[in-house]
Amino acid sequence: MDIRAAVRKAIQDMAQAPLPADDSASLFTGGVIDSFGLMDLMTNLEEILGVKVPDSELMPSRFETVDKIVAYFQARK
């Protein structure tokens, strides 16, 4: 499974609202996840993708969209 597919699946598994078709849309504004959900999502993605996200980097603005999440993990693979 590629990183984008893994990210979308992880978000869908815990989403509080439908995942937007546009990967550049805000997950927070759309109600898909909240700040608590972001922490759970990052924990799940760390396990799935084998990349540790330092607490100092866990900022909502960094992980606001699917595109931003994918770019973060691609840069660290």
DSSP file (Angstrom, degrees, kcal/mol; ACC not computed):
  #  RESIDUE AA STRUCTURE BP1 BP2  ACC     N-H-->O    O-->H-N    N-H-->O    O-->H-N    TCO  KAPPA ALPHA  PHI   PSI    X-CA   Y-CA   Z-CA
    1    1 A M              0   0    0      0, 0.0     2,-0.0     0, 0.0     0, 0.0   0.000 360.0 360.0 360.0 132.6    0.0    0.0    0.0
    2    2 A D     >  -     0   0    0      1,-0.1     4,-2.4     4,-0.0     5,-0.2  -0.296 360.0-103.1 -78.3 169.4    1.4    3.4   -0.9
    3    3 A I  H  > S+     0   0    0      1,-0.2     4,-2.7     2,-0.2     5,-0.2   0.907 119.0  50.9 -61.9 -44.7    1.6    6.3    1.6
    4    4 A R  H  > S+     0   0    0      1,-0.2     4,-2.7     2,-0.2    -1,-0.2   0.925 112.2  46.8 -60.9 -44.5   -1.4    8.2    0.2
    5    5 A A  H  > S+     0   0    0      1,-0.2     4,-2.4     2,-0.2    -1,-0.2   0.903 113.0  49.8 -64.1 -40.2   -3.6    5.1    0.3
    6    6 A A  H  X S+     0   0    0     -4,-2.4     4,-2.4     2,-0.2    -2,-0.2   0.908 112.3  47.5 -64.7 -42.3   -2.4    4.3    3.9
    7    7 A V  H  X S+     0   0    0     -4,-2.7     4,-2.4     2,-0.2     5,-0.2   0.940 112.9  47.7 -64.7 -47.9   -3.1    7.8    5.0
    8    8 A R  H  X S+     0   0    0     -4,-2.7     4,-2.6    -5,-0.2    -2,-0.2   0.904 113.7  47.9 -61.6 -41.1   -6.6    7.9    3.5
    9    9 A K  H  X S+     0   0    0     -4,-2.4     4,-2.3    -5,-0.2    -1,-0.2   0.923 110.9  50.5 -65.7 -43.7   -7.5    4.6    4.9
   10   10 A A  H  X S+     0   0    0     -4,-2.4     4,-0.7     1,-0.2    -2,-0.2   0.898 113.5  46.0 -61.8 -40.2   -6.3    5.5    8.4
   11   11 A I  H >X S+     0   0    0     -4,-2.4     3,-1.1     1,-0.2     4,-1.1   0.933 111.4  51.3 -67.8 -45.1   -8.3    8.7    8.3
   12   12 A Q  H 3< S+     0   0    0     -4,-2.6     3,-0.4     1,-0.3    -2,-0.2   0.870 103.5  60.0 -59.8 -36.9  -11.4    6.9    7.0
   13   13 A D  H 3< S+     0   0    0     -4,-2.3    -1,-0.3     1,-0.2    -2,-0.2   0.743 121.1  24.0 -64.4 -23.0  -11.2    4.4    9.8
   14   14 A M  H << S+     0   0    0     -3,-1.1    -1,-0.2    -4,-0.7    -2,-0.2   0.342  89.6 136.2-124.0   5.3  -11.5    7.1   12.5
   15   15 A A     <  -     0   0    0     -4,-1.1    18,-0.2    -3,-0.4    17,-0.1  -0.227  40.6-161.2 -63.3 141.8  -13.3    9.9   10.6
   16   16 A Q  S    S+     0   0    0     16,-2.7    16,-0.2    15,-0.2    -1,-0.1   0.464  83.2  20.4 -96.3  -6.7  -16.1   11.8   12.3
   17   17 A A  S    S-     0   0    0     15,-0.3    -1,-0.1     3,-0.0    14,-0.1  -0.944 107.2 -66.0-151.4 164.4  -17.3   13.0    8.9
   18   18 A P        -     0   0    0      0, 0.0    -2,-0.1     0, 0.0    14,-0.1  -0.287  54.5-111.8 -58.6 139.0  -16.9   11.9    5.3
   19   19 A L        -     0   0    0      1,-0.1     4,-0.1    13,-0.1     8,-0.1  -0.571  37.6-114.5 -70.1 127.4  -13.3   12.3    4.0
   20   20 A P        -     0   0    0      0, 0.0    -1,-0.1     0, 0.0     5,-0.1  -0.321   9.4-134.4 -65.2 147.5  -13.2   15.0    1.3
   21   21 A A  S    S+     0   0    0      1,-0.1     2,-0.7     2,-0.0    -2,-0.0   0.798  91.7  79.2 -68.9 -28.6  -12.4   13.9   -2.2
   22   22 A D  S >  S-     0   0    0      1,-0.1     3,-1.9     2,-0.0    44,-0.2  -0.735  70.8-156.9 -84.9 113.1  -10.0   16.9   -2.5
   23   23 A D  T 3  S+     0   0    0     -2,-0.7    44,-2.7     1,-0.3    43,-0.4   0.540  91.4  59.6 -70.2  -5.2   -6.8   15.9   -0.7
   24   24 A S  T 3  S+     0   0    0     42,-0.2    -1,-0.3    41,-0.1     2,-0.2   0.385  81.9 108.3-100.5   2.8   -5.9   19.6   -0.2
   25   25 A A  S <  S-     0   0    0     -3,-1.9    41,-0.5     1,-0.1     2,-0.2  -0.544  81.6 -99.5 -80.1 145.1   -9.1   20.3    1.8
   26   26 A S     >  -     0   0    0     -2,-0.2     4,-1.2     1,-0.2    39,-0.2  -0.428  22.6-158.7 -66.2 130.1   -8.8   20.9    5.6
   27   27 A L  T  4>S+     0   0    0     37,-3.3     5,-1.7    -2,-0.2     6,-1.5   0.760  93.6  49.3 -77.3 -26.2   -9.6   17.8    7.7
   28   28 A F  T >45S+     0   0    0     36,-0.5     3,-1.3     3,-0.2    -1,-0.1   0.920 109.8  47.5 -79.6 -47.3  -10.3   20.0   10.7
   29   29 A T  T 345S+     0   0    0      1,-0.3    -2,-0.2    35,-0.1    -1,-0.1   0.875 112.1  51.9 -61.8 -37.7  -12.7   22.5    9.0
   30   30 A G  T 3<5S-     0   0    0     -4,-1.2    -1,-0.3     1,-0.1    -2,-0.2   0.496 112.8-120.3 -78.5  -3.0  -14.6   19.7    7.5
   31   31 A G  T < 5S+     0   0    0     -3,-1.3   -15,-0.2     2,-0.2    -3,-0.2   0.656  75.5 128.4  75.2  14.8  -15.0   18.0   10.8
   32   32 A V  S   <S-     0   0    0     -5,-1.7   -16,-2.7     1,-0.2   -15,-0.3   0.935  80.5  -3.0 -69.5 -46.3  -13.3   14.9    9.7
   33   33 A I        -     0   0    0     -6,-1.5    -2,-0.2   -18,-0.2    -1,-0.2  -0.944  64.8-150.8-138.6 162.3  -10.9   14.9   12.7
   34   34 A D     >  -     0   0    0     -2,-0.3     4,-2.2    -3,-0.1     5,-0.1  -0.626  46.1 -83.2-120.2-174.9  -10.2   17.2   15.6
   35   35 A S  H  > S+     0   0    0      1,-0.2     4,-1.2     2,-0.2    -7,-0.0   0.844 130.7  48.8 -63.6 -33.0   -7.0   17.8   17.6
   36   36 A F  H  > S+     0   0    0      1,-0.2     4,-1.6     2,-0.2    -1,-0.2   0.903 110.7  50.8 -70.6 -40.1   -7.5   14.7   19.7
   37   37 A G  H  > S+     0   0    0      1,-0.2     4,-2.9     2,-0.2    -2,-0.2   0.829 102.8  61.3 -63.7 -32.6   -8.2   12.6   16.6
   38   38 A L  H  X S+     0   0    0     -4,-2.2     4,-2.7     2,-0.2    -1,-0.2   0.911 102.5  50.5 -61.1 -42.5   -5.0   14.0   15.1
   39   39 A M  H  X S+     0   0    0     -4,-1.2     4,-1.9     2,-0.2    -1,-0.2   0.924 112.9  45.9 -62.4 -44.0   -2.9   12.4   17.9
   40   40 A D  H  X S+     0   0    0     -4,-1.6     4,-2.3     2,-0.2    -2,-0.2   0.909 112.0  52.1 -64.4 -41.8   -4.6    9.1   17.4
   41   41 A L  H  X S+     0   0    0     -4,-2.9     4,-2.7     1,-0.2     5,-0.2   0.925 109.2  48.9 -60.7 -45.5   -4.2    9.3   13.7
   42   42 A M  H  X S+     0   0    0     -4,-2.7     4,-2.4     1,-0.2    -1,-0.2   0.887 109.6  52.3 -64.3 -38.2   -0.4   10.0   14.0
   43   43 A T  H  X S+     0   0    0     -4,-1.9     4,-1.7    -5,-0.2    -1,-0.2   0.929 112.1  46.3 -61.1 -45.0    0.0    7.1   16.4
   44   44 A N  H  X S+     0   0    0     -4,-2.3     4,-2.5     1,-0.2    -2,-0.2   0.918 113.5  48.0 -63.8 -44.0   -1.7    4.8   13.9
   45   45 A L  H  X S+     0   0    0     -4,-2.7     4,-3.1     1,-0.2     6,-0.4   0.852 106.0  57.9 -68.8 -33.9    0.3    6.1   11.0
   46   46 A E  H  X>S+     0   0    0     -4,-2.4     4,-1.5    -5,-0.2     5,-0.5   0.926 111.8  42.7 -58.2 -43.8    3.6    5.7   12.9
   47   47 A E  H  <5S+     0   0    0     -4,-1.7    -2,-0.2     2,-0.2    -1,-0.2   0.925 118.3  44.1 -68.5 -45.2    2.7    2.0   13.3
   48   48 A I  H  <5S+     0   0    0     -4,-2.5    -2,-0.2     1,-0.2    -3,-0.2   0.915 126.0  30.2 -66.9 -44.5    1.6    1.5    9.7
   49   49 A L  H  <5S-     0   0    0     -4,-3.1    -1,-0.2    -5,-0.2    -2,-0.2   0.545  98.9-126.9 -98.5  -9.4    4.4    3.5    8.0
   50   50 A G  T  <5 +     0   0    0     -4,-1.5     2,-0.4    -5,-0.4    -3,-0.2   0.827  66.7 126.2  68.9  31.5    7.2    2.9   10.5
   51   51 A V      < -     0   0    0     -5,-0.5     2,-0.4    -6,-0.4    -1,-0.2  -0.989  53.9-138.3-125.2 125.6    8.0    6.6   10.9
   52   52 A K        -     0   0    0     -2,-0.4    -9,-0.1    24,-0.1   -10,-0.0  -0.681   9.1-151.5 -83.9 132.2    8.1    8.3   14.3
   53   53 A V        -     0   0    0     -2,-0.4     5,-0.1   -11,-0.1    -7,-0.1  -0.913  20.0-132.0-102.3 110.8    6.5   11.7   14.6
   54   54 A P    >   -     0   0    0      0, 0.0     3,-2.0     0, 0.0     4,-0.4  -0.310  15.5-122.2 -61.0 144.1    8.3   13.7   17.3
   55   55 A D  G >  S+     0   0    0      1,-0.3     3,-1.4     2,-0.2    -2,-0.0   0.846 111.7  63.9 -54.7 -35.0    5.9   15.5   19.8
   56   56 A S  G 3  S+     0   0    0      1,-0.3    -1,-0.3     3,-0.0    -3,-0.0   0.699 104.1  47.0 -65.1 -18.4    7.5   18.8   18.8
   57   57 A E  G <  S+     0   0    0     -3,-2.0     2,-2.0     1,-0.1    -1,-0.3   0.429  80.4 106.9-100.6  -1.1    6.3   18.4   15.2
   58   58 A L    <   +     0   0    0     -3,-1.4    -1,-0.1    -4,-0.4   -19,-0.1  -0.514  43.9 141.9 -84.5  76.5    2.7   17.4   16.2
   59   59 A M    >>  -     0   0    0     -2,-2.0     3,-1.3     1,-0.1     4,-1.0  -0.958  55.5-132.0-118.1 133.5    1.0   20.6   15.2
   60   60 A P  G >4 S+     0   0    0      0, 0.0     3,-0.8     0, 0.0    -1,-0.1   0.856 106.2  58.9 -52.4 -38.2   -2.5   20.7   13.5
   61   61 A S  G >4 S+     0   0    0      1,-0.2     3,-0.7     2,-0.2     4,-0.2   0.815 103.0  53.2 -63.8 -28.2   -1.3   23.1   10.8
   62   62 A R  G <4 S+     0   0    0     -3,-1.3    -1,-0.2     1,-0.2    10,-0.2   0.760 120.1  32.3 -75.1 -25.5    1.4   20.6    9.7
   63   63 A F  G << S+     0   0    0     -4,-1.0    -1,-0.2    -3,-0.8    -2,-0.2  -0.099  80.1 121.2-123.9  33.7   -1.2   17.8    9.3
   64   64 A E  S <  S+     0   0    0     -3,-0.7   -37,-3.3    -5,-0.1   -36,-0.5   0.770  74.3  30.0 -72.9 -27.8   -4.3   19.8    8.2
   65   65 A T  S  > S-     0   0    0    -39,-0.2     4,-2.1    -3,-0.2     5,-0.2  -0.845  80.1-113.1-129.9 163.9   -4.8   18.0    4.9
   66   66 A V  H  > S+     0   0    0    -41,-0.5     4,-2.9   -43,-0.4     5,-0.2   0.921 118.7  55.1 -59.5 -43.7   -4.2   14.6    3.4
   67   67 A D  H  > S+     0   0    0    -44,-2.7     4,-2.5     1,-0.2    -1,-0.2   0.908 108.4  47.1 -57.8 -43.5   -1.6   16.2    1.0
   68   68 A K  H  > S+     0   0    0    -45,-0.3     4,-2.1     2,-0.2    -1,-0.2   0.892 112.9  48.9 -66.6 -39.6    0.3   17.7    4.0
   69   69 A I  H  X S+     0   0    0     -4,-2.1     4,-2.2     2,-0.2     5,-0.2   0.932 112.6  47.6 -65.2 -45.9    0.2   14.4    5.9
   70   70 A V  H  X S+     0   0    0     -4,-2.9     4,-2.7     1,-0.2     5,-0.2   0.931 111.7  50.3 -61.0 -46.6    1.4   12.4    2.8
   71   71 A A  H  X S+     0   0    0     -4,-2.5     4,-2.1    -5,-0.2    -1,-0.2   0.894 108.8  53.0 -60.5 -40.0    4.2   15.0    2.1
   72   72 A Y  H  X S+     0   0    0     -4,-2.1     4,-0.7     1,-0.2    -1,-0.2   0.952 114.0  40.5 -60.1 -50.9    5.4   14.7    5.8
   73   73 A F  H  X S+     0   0    0     -4,-2.2     4,-0.6     1,-0.2     3,-0.5   0.850 112.4  55.2 -71.4 -33.7    5.7   10.9    5.7
   74   74 A Q  H >< S+     0   0    0     -4,-2.7     3,-0.8     1,-0.2    -1,-0.2   0.895 105.9  53.0 -62.8 -38.5    7.2   10.8    2.2
   75   75 A A  H 3< S+     0   0    0     -4,-2.1    -1,-0.2     1,-0.2    -2,-0.2   0.715 113.5  43.7 -69.2 -19.9    9.9   13.2    3.3
   76   76 A R  H 3<        0   0    0     -4,-0.7    -1,-0.2    -3,-0.5    -2,-0.2   0.406 360.0 360.0-108.2   1.8   10.7   10.9    6.2
   77   77 A K    <<        0   0    0     -3,-0.8    -1,-0.2    -4,-0.6    -2,-0.1   0.454 360.0 360.0 -79.4 360.0   10.6    7.5    4.5
